[in-house]
Amino acid sequence: MSDPYERSAEYLDIMIAEAWEPLAPALTDVLSRVRAETGAVVDLGAGSGRGVRVICDALPQAPVLAVEPSAAMRAVLLARVHEDDRLRGRVTVLPGDCASADWPDGVRAVVALNVIGHLPPGERRVLWSRAARQLAPGGVLVFNVTRPYAPVEVERVRMARVVIGELEYEGWASARPTGPDEVTWRMDYRVLRRGEPVGGTSVQYRWWVATVEELAAEAAGAGLRLGAAGDPGLGLCVVEHAKEAPTSNS
Ligand SMILES: C[S@@+](CC[C@H](N)C(=O)[O-])C[C@H]1O[C@@H](n2cnc3c(N)ncnc32)[C@H](O)[C@@H]1O
């Protein structure tokens, strides 16, 4: 399978930084309420490691398994983990994806932020069953659901702009429907110097869409209950065993 992040990894960390400003405290809050007190935390599609850093701060004793399929993204992730003594001792970076990653039974949390749309429905269902089987009692699976929730056109919009040194980096996103439950995102990254383009790249990838209600029904089929957490605008979902008391604020 080709890696849609191979060329965009250069820009991903700086472009996603702003999205993490509200996500980080919301994830911290969810993790601080997890009732499971032992076990590792798995970060699926850990990307450049922004989530890993939040997990390590929120749960200072937990080992973290950071699963990331893209070698280019892993380079950024490994650099982030290696540079910080608090991360280096307990974050294990694993090549792999949701389907192939090997994680142990009894994990206290699985985090999959800005990732769920990468999973075709079949892989999503495998994730629900693995969560049902492998979460510790009181453990949670945390993910977010972002627009669009149906296969519709998304007009091109600038999603991020960052200035570093003399250069300005912009990320532009648009999507078109390409199936009954999927869109294809086109991401254009531009690098400008005094307003003139000096670099950049464009990538496209498939993204499977669903509403929170549809995902809740799928999760319920695996014996899990889905609740919302944090500011509704974040689309943060917390999934746990249906027979346990909820920890989310839905
Ligand atoms: C938009 S980035 C988000 C990265 C990180 N979770 C964050 O929020 O900063 C999506 C990440 O998911 C990874 N990914 C893509 N398909 C995946 C799959 N099937 N299983 C796990 N990760 C996947 C990509 O390589 C990429 O690093």
The ligand as a Gaussian input file, in Angstrom:
#p B3LYP/6-31G(d) Opt

LIG

0 1
 C       -3.553000      13.064000      10.238000
 S       -2.258000      12.063000      10.854000
 C       -2.574000      12.145000      12.618000
 C       -1.365000      11.808000      13.432000
 C       -1.570000      11.889000      14.954000
 N       -2.523000      10.916000      15.436000
 C       -1.999000      13.282000      15.344000
 O       -3.197000      13.498000      15.587000
 O       -1.136000      14.179000      15.401000
 C       -2.840000      10.418000      10.492000
 C       -1.817000       9.351000      10.828000
 O       -2.447000       8.062000      10.693000
 C       -1.530000       7.170000      10.105000
 N       -2.306000       6.084000       9.463000
 C       -2.802000       6.018000       8.215000
 N       -3.455000       4.856000       8.013000
 C       -3.383000       4.171000       9.181000
 C       -3.847000       2.888000       9.617000
 N       -4.550000       2.085000       8.810000
 N       -3.558000       2.501000      10.881000
 C       -2.850000       3.322000      11.706000
 N       -2.390000       4.544000      11.352000
 C       -2.648000       4.964000      10.110000
 C       -0.747000       8.031000       9.124000
 O        0.476000       7.445000       8.755000
 C       -0.612000       9.333000       9.904000
 O        0.568000       9.383000      10.674000

